[in-house]
Amino acid sequence: MIFVTLGTQKFQLNRLLKEIDKLVGNGEIEQSISSQVGHSDYSPQNFSVKKFLNEEQFNNCIADADIVIAHGGTSSIVKSLKLNKKTIVVPRRSEYGEHVDNHQEEIVGYFENIGSILVVRDIENLNSAIQKCESWNPNFIDWSKQNNLIGDIKHYIYNA
């Protein structure tokens, strides 16, 4: 199962939903899709969506997923990685009206650099990333060293 999570802030991420809808519709994605789409307003034809989930539902969806596809929000990424899930991240882009700036690039840059996530910047590469997950072995984070991780992220962001 693939779990798609787009966060709860008042921004859409329709380009991701449209691409997943297309891939499911033409048979390139065969896995079932569960999704939490927040304020996105695109209505997929080939899979169902839920706008919001409570915390228990959200955690269950991540736990049940083989792959998590997320926006570039720290909480979504960290929750997925804490459960050692293969995680694909599509950072929100201001030029598509998905956020006020491109700060999610900085967040995903850190996790991409350490090999914990796959990042899709060009939405047409989403299917390739999903296919790569079959053989990809992410560098999962040792969460017992969480204080070091926070310092590493701050260092990366402020020195990027």
N, C-alpha and C positions, 0 to 999 in steps of 0.2 A: 504494500500500500504506500502511496505517496501522500504526504500531508503537506498542504500549501498553507502558509500563514503569512498574512500581510499586515499584521499589527492592528492597532486600534486608533492611531492618530487620524485626524480628519484629512487624509490624503488618499487618492486612488492609486492603484498600480494595475490599471486595465491592460497595459501591454503584455504583462505576464499572464493574466487570465486569458487573453485572446490567443496567445501562443499555445498555452496548455490546451485550450478548447480545440484549436486547429489540430494539434498533435494527437489528441484523443480521437477526434472526428475522423482523421485519416488513418487511424490504426497504429501510429508510431508509438503511442503510449498505450500499453495494454493493462498496466496495473490500475487498480481502483484508486480513485482520488477522493480524499477528504480535504475540506478546505474551510478556512476562516479568513474572510476577505475584507473585513472591516468596512471602510467607507468607499471601496471600489464600487462602481455602478454598472460595470459590464455584467451581463447575464449570460453565462455560458450555455450552450445548447447541448453539450456532450458530457457534462458532469454537474452535480449539484453543489451549491455553496451555502454556507451559513455566514451571516454577517459577523456575529460575535459568539464566542464560547465562554462559559464560565471557566474558572481556573482548573477545576477537576476535569472537565471535558477537554480542555486544551492539553493538559498533561497526558491524558489518556491517548489523545490523537498522536502526540509525539511518541509516546511509548509504543504504540502499535505500528508506527511507520517504519518502512524499510529505508525510505529517503524522505528528508524534509527539504522542501523548497521554501525559502523565506526571503523577506525583504531584508535590508541591511541593518535592522534594529538590533542593538546589543542583546536585549532580553530574549528575543527569538533565537538568535544564534547561540547564546550561552545555554539556554534551556535544552536545545537540541544536542549540543556537544556534551552537556553533562550526562545525557543518556546514550552517549557514544553513537549517535546517528550520523549517517552519511548526509551531509548538508550542502545544498546548493543555494547560493545567495545571489539574488538579483537586487543590487543597490538601487534605491530610488534616485531619480535624476530630476533636477529642477527644470530642465528644458522640456520635460514631458508633463510638467505640472504635478509631479509626484511628491515634491517637498519644496521647501523654501531655498535650499542650497544643496550642495552635493557632499555633505559631511559623512554620509554613509559610505562613501568611497574610502575614507580614512579608517573607519571601523573595519570594513571588510578587508582592507589592505593588510592589517595586522594578522588576522586569522588566515588569510590566504598565504602570507609570507611564511607562516609556521606550518603550513600544509594541513590545516584542520578543516578547511572548507574549499569547495569549488566555487568560483565566482563567474557569473554570466553577465558580461557587460553589453554584449550584442545579443538581443533576445533570440535571434535566429540560431544561436549556438546552444540553446537550452536542451534540445534533444541529444546533442553530442555529450553534454554534461551528464544527462540522465543515463545514457549508455555507458559512459565512463565509470559510473558508480558500481557497475557490476564487478569490475576488477580492481577498483581503487581502494587502497588502504590508507585512510586518513591518519594523520598524526594527532591522535586524541590527546587532550590536555590532561595533565595530572592536577586535578582540582585540589589536592591537598596543599598545593603551592599557590593558592589563589592570590595571596598578597603580592607575590612576585609577578603574577600575571597582570594584575591591575597596574603595577608599576611599569611593566613592559609595554602595555597598551598605551599608557600616558606618554611614555618616552617615544614610542613609535609615532603617535599622533602629533606631538609637539615638535618632533624633529624630522617629519616627513617632508 
